[in-house]
Amino acid sequence: MRRSIAIGLGVLLVLLIAFRVSGWMAIDRARAHSQAIEAFPLFSANHSGKGSGPEQVRIQARGLEFLGRVAGFGTDGEPVLMLHGFPESSRMWQPLLVAAADAGFRAAAFDQRGYSPGARFDDVARYRIDELEADAIAVADALGFDRFHLVAHDWGSVVGWGLTGHHADRILTYTSLSIPHPRAIGEANADRGTPLYIRIFRVPGLMEAIFSFRGFAILDTMMPDTPTEQVAKYRALLSEPGATTAALDWYRALDLTIGAAVDEVSLPVLYIFGNRDMPVYVGEAPRAAQARWLRGPYRSIELDAGHWLIEEQPDAVISAVLEHMQTVGRTQEQGEPR
């Protein structure tokens, strides 16, 4: 018995060492991603853009600097701001940025706190939801957006739902990809407790080792429908010192009662989900429960997809989002959900 335990501990130790060594080798200490960002222009109030875009720019807000992607500027089109999720970046929105600009919108997305090298911190508390919401509003201000359409996915959707409650006066419409209203998630999973994967993600150091193993090979497994070159960009971002920890610190800073901070939403809401996504968040129970918290025009669209909606079903997502933003005036006038 003792020998079996000793062998098991020895194997575990070898695995831990292998993970640590592999992770150490995967770190880009030359910071190639950060160096590339330095070459991008600073966004200014008179920015006119280069064609429909998207153009990469540096956006200064709250004393921080965010990598942004902008398209359709130089027009008076309605603004739309896009928030990415984990472990992606604003690059995920490129197809929608182009389509929105072509449809007459001024479209922007940015690498959020922790993902942008110029907005990265060692303190877990700096990744609380209120900080992330404040970043989004400050970036919108820097872009010259007064009231804007908001589109978000995954963790970006969590931030987005918070914005619908705390900054409703700034938002024209809200589109959430994958994540329903936080109150609905809480109600549907009241007896489950915190999902296991979140508990694992909150363990310091553990997921850093798993993610960086074999040069962040887990990204290819997680996102099989995402173009290889796009995954390579995520790998470059996350491989810089502290970047993976910063992305995971969103989970570690999470107040597990976040749903209580988001009340009824009167804004026009579009919810898009994949029928092969995580049932704890996207299952029938949270989808049904969310209707109680949405008082404005509301539409739900089911796609034959998993979690990575815009990568798996880009045409369907883009068409639905554009229709939602373009027709909201008519929908609000009718005063009834579609």
N, C-alpha and C positions, 0 to 999 in steps of 0.2 A: 504494500500500500504506500509506504513512504517513498519507495523507489519510483512508483508511478507518479506520485505528486512531484518528486524532484525532476523527473523527466518532463512532465507537463510544464513546470515553471521554467525549465531550461529552454524548452521550445518557445514559450511565450517571450522569454528574454531575447532570444535570437530574432524573433519576429519584430519585437519592438526596436531593436538595434537596426534591423534592416529597414524598417519604416523611417527611422530617424536619419539614417545615412542617405537613403534615397531622397528624402525630403530636403536635406541639406544640399544635396547635389542639384536639386531642381530650382533652387533659389537663384534669381538673376540679380547678382550684386552690382552689375553694371547699370541696372535700371534703364534698360533700352526703351521701355514703354514711356517712362517719365521724360527721357531725353527727346523722344519724338514729339511729345506734347508741347515742349518748349518752343517748337518751331511754328506752332499754330498762332494765328493773330488773336489779339484781345478783342472781344466783342465790345462795340461801342454803340451809343444811342443812334447814330446815323448809319448803322450797318445796312448795306443794301444787298449783300449776298452776291453769289456768283451763280447765276442761273437758278434752277429750281433746287439745286443742292443734292444731298446735304453737304454742308461745309463744316469742317471741324474748327472750333474756336475755343478760346479760354474765357470763361465767364467769371468775373469777380463779384462775390456777394458775401456779406457777413464777415468780411476780412479773410475770406477763403478763396480758393480758385478751383473751379470745376471745369472739367473737359465737357464741352457741349457740342451738339450737332444741330445745325439750323438750316432751314430750307424755306423758300418762299418769302424771304424778307425783301424789303424794298417795295412792298405793296401795302394796301390798307386792309388786307384780309383778316378775318377773325383769328385770334391766336389759339394754338393748341399746344399743351405741354404734356410730355410723355415721361413716365417714371418706370424704370426697369426693375427687375427682381433679381434674386440670387440664383446662380452665381454669374449672371450676365452683366451687361453694361448697356449704355445708350445705343450701342451698335445694333442691338436686337431690333430697334425701331426703324432701321434704315428704309425698308420697303414702305412703311407707313409714312415716314417723313416725306419721301418722294411723292407718294400718291396724294398726301394732304396738300403739299405745295402745288402740285398740278391741278388740284381742285380749288385752288384759290386761298388756302389757309396759310398763315404764318406759323410754321411748325418748328418745334424745338424739343430736344431731349438732352439730358445731361447725366454724366456718371455721378452717382450720388455719393454722399459722405462715406469715406472709406475706400471707395472705388476710384475716386479722383485723388491722385497723389498729393495735390494741394489742399485736400480736405480730409486728412487722415490723422487719427489720434491713437494714442496708446491706452487712454482711459476708456473703459467700457461704457461708463455713464454718458460719454459724449455721443453715443449712438441710440439714445432714447428716442421714442417716437416724436416727442415734442421738438427735439432738435432737427429731426428729419423733415418734419412739417415746416419748420421755420426756414430750412434750406430751400425747400420748394417755393415758398412764397418769396423769399429773397431773390432767387434766380428769376422768377417771373417778373419781379420788379426790375431787375437788371436788364431783362429782355424788353422791357417796355410793355409788358402785358398787364392790363388792368383787370378785365374779366376774361377768362379763358376757358376753353374746353380742356378737360383733364382725361388722360388715358393712362392706365396703369396695369401692371402685371405682377403677380406673385407678391414679394415684399413691397414692391411699389404700390400694389393695390392696398396693402395695409396702411401705408402712408396716405394713399388717396382717400380711403374711407375716413381717416382722421380729418383730412382737409374738408370733406363734405360737412363735417360737424362743426369744425372750428373756424372755417373760412368760407362758408357757403356763399357769402356775398361776392367772392372773387371767381366763382366757378359757374360757367354757363351750362355745361353738361358733364356727366361723369360716365366713363366706360371702365369697368373692371373686368380684366381677363383672369379667370381661374378662381379668384378669391371672392366669396360672397360677403355680405354684411357681417362684421365681427360679432354682433349680437346673435345673429343666426347661428354662427359657428359655435358660440358658447352654449346656446340653448340646446342645440342638437347633440352636443358632446358633454353635457353636464356631468354625466356619470363616468366618463372615460378618463378624466384627468388629462394632464399634459401628454400629448402624443410622444411616443418613445423616441422618434427621430429628433424631436426638438430637445428632449432631455440629453440625448447623445451630443447634439450640436453645441450644447451649453457647457460641456466638459472642456476646460481649458487644455489646449494642446492636442487632444485626441483627433479631432477632425482635421486639424492642420496636417497631422502626419498622414492621415488617410487620403486627403485631397492631393497632397504633394507627392505621394508615392508614385514611382515610375513616371515622373515628369507630368503629373496631373492627368494621368491616363483615365481617371474616373470621369472627366468631363466628356470624353468620347462615349463612355457607357451611359451617362446621364442623358445626353442630348444626341441621340443617333440620327435625328432628322435635321440637325443644324449643320450648315455647310462647314466643311473642314477648315477653310480659311477663317471663318468666324470663330470657331472653337479655338483656333490658334491665337487669335487676338485676346480671347478670355484667358487663355493660358499665360500669355505674356503679361497681362495685367496682374493676375493672381500670383505670379511667380516672383514679383518684387518683394523685398523684405517688408514684412508687416501687412501686406495686402490681403492675404487669405485670412489672417486673424481679424483684420478690420471688417471684412465681409461677414465673418462668423459672429463678430461682436454684436451685430444686429439681433441675433438670437439671444445672446447673453444679456443684453440690455433690456430685452422684452419684458414689459410688465404683463404677466399672464392674465390680468384682468382688463386688458386693453379694450375689450368689447364694451365695457361699461362706460367708456369715454365717448362712444359714438351713439348718438340717439337717432331719432327718426330723421330721414333724409327726404327733403321736399324737392330736390333737384331732379331733373330728368336723368334716369340711370339706365344704362345698357349693361347687361351682365352676359358675358360669353364664357362658356365652360366646355371642357372636353369630357366626353362620357367614359373615357379611360383614365381619368385623373384620380387623385387620392380621394377615396370616399369620405374620409373623416372631414374634409373641407368641402368637397364638391359633390357629395352624395345627395340623395333625394331629401333627406331630413333637413340639412342646412339650406338647400335651395327652397324648400317649401316654407321654412321659417322666416326667410329674409323678406318675404312679401309684407309681413307685418310691420317692417321698419321702413318701407319705401312708400312715401305718400305722394310723390310726384309721378310723372309719366315713367313707366318701367317696362322694359322688354328683356326677356331672357332668351338666349340663343344657344342651342346645344350643337356641338360639332363632334364629328367622329374623329377624336383626337385624344391625346394625353394631356400633359401639363404645358408643353411648349407650343402654344396655339399658333402664334404667328409664323413659326418655323414649319409646322405641320400643315396648316391650312391658311396660307398667307392671303389668297384671294378672298376667301370667305370672311376672314377677320377684317381686312381692309374695306371691303364692300360694306360690311355691317357698321363699322365705326364711322365711315364717311356719311352713310345714310343717317345715322343717329345725329351727327353734328349738323348736317345740312337741313334736316327736317324738324329740329327741336322747336323752332318757332311755331310751326303749324301744330305740333303735338301739344305744346303748352296752351295754345289758343283753344284747342279742343277741350283741354282740361281732363282728359281721360287717358289711362294707360293704353298703350298699343297692344 
